[in-house]
Amino acid sequence: MPAAAAKPIPTPRHWISLVAVVGVTLFLLGMPAAPVMVRAGAVIGLCIGLWATGWLPQWLTALIFFTLCTLAGVAPAETVFAGFGSAATWLVFAGLIIGAAIQYTGLGATLAQGVGPWLEGSYRRALIGVILLGLAMAFFMPSGMGRILLMVPILTTLADHLGYGQGERARTGLILGGIMGTFLPTYAILPANVPNNVLMGAAEAVLGTPPTYSDYLLLHFPVLGLLKTLLLIGVMLWLFPGQAPAPAREQMPSLSLATPERWLAALLSVAVLLWMTDAWHGISPAWIGMGVALVCLFPGSRLMAEKPLQSISFDSFIYVAGIVSLGALAYQSGLGTLVAGELLSVLPLRDASDAAAFGMLSALAMLLGTLVTLPGIPAILTPMAPGLAEMTGWSPEAVYMTQVVGFSTVLLPYQAPPLIVGILAARISLRETARLCLVTALLSVVLLWPLDYLWWQWLGWL
């Protein structure tokens, strides 16, 4: 007889999480007249704590968020479930389908075989190669989520081709390096990530003129783009050492594309072209991705298995919907604005030097991101720019540009839905990713922030 499957045993962390959930539930049900911000703060604090510690699966915490908010009437349904109406969430769904199609057709393996010879020889070369590849993609694809979901199946296949097996630190480093390369330094490229685009829209709404691509790139890319890429390479080589790759050349099939691969390659080429030109045609990257997903899912396309949805995990879809909804709740309840206002009230901006004000405003954006996630930062802080400009003596443009320094310094993975989606799709440890984020953030504050301040001064922004 086959051995019975091992039953999962609750750990002390699970019991602590359960006590916290029950405690917040009792508070919400027992105090229905409490102020909205207090009730919202209890749910947000619980979920951020669970996401940050990883004591419960991320999707389960998202379901707890939806349930508590609805059960206790913390906010209207359109706020609680705002994530399911978000383009970012449906881009995740599209990415899951596209990734599955890349794997099913074998296109990922073919692309990895084409890139592999350029990265063979040393682990250092392979790691630097995937990081630079991720950075280069940001200039052509405006959607961070789309880039990561397109890269993950290619990176995993590439790791297989180079001989890095499951559980090896070199494999984790290679995949995580490609994900972080197309994520962390790309906040310095204006259309490359959602917070950048929110900042652009908020700046236009508040001040009448959005930042231009060239000004934004000149101000941020030399330090927050190039130098951060070098910093990321150094940290990755330190945290994820590896041996030289040993590709199995005898197992390499021909690089010629089969018919389904050719169809999928053509389909993705059209998608990338539309993603690159979204500023011209105005179609959201999410709906471009959904169009590709629908073609892949259509019966007879030969791009997916017979029952495609059965082979897809929807963990990341639920999780991203929860993250986006939490940000909406923090904003709609006024909690995010209250926290930002309280922090500003204790910051001595009027009497601070330019260097101190630069550090305080950047830190304010960085810390606010732990509450409202990264896309919520510009939505809350940009309307405050004229008042902060009066306090600091800077231009409003210089004030709101400090947000980029803050939201490009990611403390924990849950703050950034694209990052979480990438590590979930690639089955990378949340703990490993959190450690990488914290180390990189600390070194960024110590090394890059002072250099960025000097760069701003040299350009005449301060």
ChimeraX attribute file (.defattr): number of C-alpha atoms within 10 A of each C-alpha:
attribute: neighborCount
match mode: 1-to-1
recipient: residues
	/A:1	3
	/A:2	4
	/A:3	5
	/A:4	6
	/A:5	6
	/A:6	6
	/A:7	6
	/A:8	6
	/A:9	7
	/A:10	8
	/A:11	10
	/A:12	10
	/A:13	13
	/A:14	13
	/A:15	12
	/A:16	12
	/A:17	18
	/A:18	13
	/A:19	12
	/A:20	16
	/A:21	20
	/A:22	12
	/A:23	13
	/A:24	18
	/A:25	20
	/A:26	12
	/A:27	15
	/A:28	23
	/A:29	14
	/A:30	11
	/A:31	12
	/A:32	13
	/A:33	9
	/A:34	12
	/A:35	12
	/A:36	16
	/A:37	17
	/A:38	14
	/A:39	24
	/A:40	24
	/A:41	19
	/A:42	17
	/A:43	24
	/A:44	21
	/A:45	14
	/A:46	20
	/A:47	24
	/A:48	20
	/A:49	15
	/A:50	20
	/A:51	24
	/A:52	20
	/A:53	16
	/A:54	16
	/A:55	17
	/A:56	16
	/A:57	12
	/A:58	26
	/A:59	20
	/A:60	17
	/A:61	25
	/A:62	22
	/A:63	15
	/A:64	18
	/A:65	23
	/A:66	19
	/A:67	14
	/A:68	18
	/A:69	25
	/A:70	15
	/A:71	12
	/A:72	17
	/A:73	17
	/A:74	24
	/A:75	17
	/A:76	13
	/A:77	12
	/A:78	13
	/A:79	21
	/A:80	25
	/A:81	22
	/A:82	20
	/A:83	24
	/A:84	18
	/A:85	14
	/A:86	15
	/A:87	16
	/A:88	26
	/A:89	26
	/A:90	21
	/A:91	25
	/A:92	28
	/A:93	24
	/A:94	25
	/A:95	27
	/A:96	24
	/A:97	27
	/A:98	28
	/A:99	23
	/A:100	23
	/A:101	25
	/A:102	26
	/A:103	18
	/A:104	18
	/A:105	22
	/A:106	17
	/A:107	24
	/A:108	25
	/A:109	25
	/A:110	23
	/A:111	18
	/A:112	21
	/A:113	22
	/A:114	13
	/A:115	16
	/A:116	19
	/A:117	13
	/A:118	11
	/A:119	19
	/A:120	18
	/A:121	14
	/A:122	13
	/A:123	22
	/A:124	21
	/A:125	14
	/A:126	26
	/A:127	26
	/A:128	23
	/A:129	21
	/A:130	25
	/A:131	26
	/A:132	17
	/A:133	16
	/A:134	24
	/A:135	25
	/A:136	14
	/A:137	19
	/A:138	25
	/A:139	15
	/A:140	16
	/A:141	23
	/A:142	27
	/A:143	25
	/A:144	26
	/A:145	29
	/A:146	24
	/A:147	24
	/A:148	28
	/A:149	28
	/A:150	19
	/A:151	24
	/A:152	25
	/A:153	26
	/A:154	24
	/A:155	25
	/A:156	25
	/A:157	24
	/A:158	28
	/A:159	24
	/A:160	19
	/A:161	23
	/A:162	24
	/A:163	16
	/A:164	23
	/A:165	14
	/A:166	13
	/A:167	9
	/A:168	13
	/A:169	15
	/A:170	27
	/A:171	27
	/A:172	26
	/A:173	25
	/A:174	28
	/A:175	28
	/A:176	28
	/A:177	27
	/A:178	26
	/A:179	28
	/A:180	27
	/A:181	29
	/A:182	29
	/A:183	25
	/A:184	25
	/A:185	28
	/A:186	30
	/A:187	26
	/A:188	26
	/A:189	22
	/A:190	25
	/A:191	24
	/A:192	24
	/A:193	23
	/A:194	22
	/A:195	24
	/A:196	24
	/A:197	17
	/A:198	19
	/A:199	26
	/A:200	21
	/A:201	18
	/A:202	21
	/A:203	23
	/A:204	14
	/A:205	13
	/A:206	15
	/A:207	14
	/A:208	9
	/A:209	13
	/A:210	16
	/A:211	16
	/A:212	10
	/A:213	12
	/A:214	10
	/A:215	11
	/A:216	16
	/A:217	17
	/A:218	15
	/A:219	17
	/A:220	24
	/A:221	20
	/A:222	16
	/A:223	22
	/A:224	27
	/A:225	21
	/A:226	16
	/A:227	18
	/A:228	25
	/A:229	23
	/A:230	16
	/A:231	18
	/A:232	25
	/A:233	19
	/A:234	15
	/A:235	18
	/A:236	24
	/A:237	18
	/A:238	11
	/A:239	15
	/A:240	20
	/A:241	17
	/A:242	20
	/A:243	12
	/A:244	16
	/A:245	22
	/A:246	15
	/A:247	20
	/A:248	11
	/A:249	10
	/A:250	6
	/A:251	8
	/A:252	12
	/A:253	10
	/A:254	8
	/A:255	13
	/A:256	9
	/A:257	15
	/A:258	12
	/A:259	12
	/A:260	19
	/A:261	21
	/A:262	14
	/A:263	17
	/A:264	22
	/A:265	15
	/A:266	12
	/A:267	16
	/A:268	17
	/A:269	12
	/A:270	14
	/A:271	19
	/A:272	21
	/A:273	12
	/A:274	21
	/A:275	24
	/A:276	18
	/A:277	16
	/A:278	18
	/A:279	12
	/A:280	9
	/A:281	9
	/A:282	10
	/A:283	13
	/A:284	17
	/A:285	26
	/A:286	22
	/A:287	15
	/A:288	18
	/A:289	24
	/A:290	21
	/A:291	15
	/A:292	19
	/A:293	23
	/A:294	14
	/A:295	17
	/A:296	25
	/A:297	21
	/A:298	12
	/A:299	14
	/A:300	11
	/A:301	15
	/A:302	18
	/A:303	27
	/A:304	24
	/A:305	18
	/A:306	13
	/A:307	10
	/A:308	17
	/A:309	14
	/A:310	9
	/A:311	12
	/A:312	14
	/A:313	13
	/A:314	15
	/A:315	16
	/A:316	23
	/A:317	23
	/A:318	21
	/A:319	25
	/A:320	28
	/A:321	27
	/A:322	29
	/A:323	28
	/A:324	27
	/A:325	25
	/A:326	30
	/A:327	26
	/A:328	22
	/A:329	28
	/A:330	24
	/A:331	20
	/A:332	16
	/A:333	21
	/A:334	15
	/A:335	20
	/A:336	26
	/A:337	20
	/A:338	15
	/A:339	15
	/A:340	18
	/A:341	15
	/A:342	11
	/A:343	14
	/A:344	15
	/A:345	10
	/A:346	8
	/A:347	15
	/A:348	14
	/A:349	21
	/A:350	13
	/A:351	11
	/A:352	14
	/A:353	12
	/A:354	16
	/A:355	14
	/A:356	14
	/A:357	21
	/A:358	25
	/A:359	18
	/A:360	20
	/A:361	22
	/A:362	25
	/A:363	19
	/A:364	22
	/A:365	26
	/A:366	25
	/A:367	20
	/A:368	23
	/A:369	26
	/A:370	21
	/A:371	22
	/A:372	27
	/A:373	27
	/A:374	29
	/A:375	22
	/A:376	27
	/A:377	30
	/A:378	26
	/A:379	20
	/A:380	22
	/A:381	23
	/A:382	26
	/A:383	17
	/A:384	18
	/A:385	22
	/A:386	17
	/A:387	12
	/A:388	21
	/A:389	18
	/A:390	14
	/A:391	15
	/A:392	19
	/A:393	14
	/A:394	17
	/A:395	15
	/A:396	21
	/A:397	18
	/A:398	15
	/A:399	26
	/A:400	26
	/A:401	22
	/A:402	22
	/A:403	26
	/A:404	22
	/A:405	28
	/A:406	26
	/A:407	30
	/A:408	25
	/A:409	30
	/A:410	26
	/A:411	24
	/A:412	24
	/A:413	24
	/A:414	26
	/A:415	25
	/A:416	24
	/A:417	26
	/A:418	28
	/A:419	24
	/A:420	22
	/A:421	25
	/A:422	28
	/A:423	24
	/A:424	17
	/A:425	22
	/A:426	19
	/A:427	14
	/A:428	18
	/A:429	12
	/A:430	20
	/A:431	14
	/A:432	15
	/A:433	19
	/A:434	19
	/A:435	15
	/A:436	22
	/A:437	21
	/A:438	16
	/A:439	15
	/A:440	22
	/A:441	20
	/A:442	14
	/A:443	17
	/A:444	24
	/A:445	18
	/A:446	11
	/A:447	14
	/A:448	19
	/A:449	21
	/A:450	15
	/A:451	17
	/A:452	22
	/A:453	21
	/A:454	14
	/A:455	18
	/A:456	17
	/A:457	13
	/A:458	10
	/A:459	11
	/A:460	8
	/A:461	15
	/A:462	17
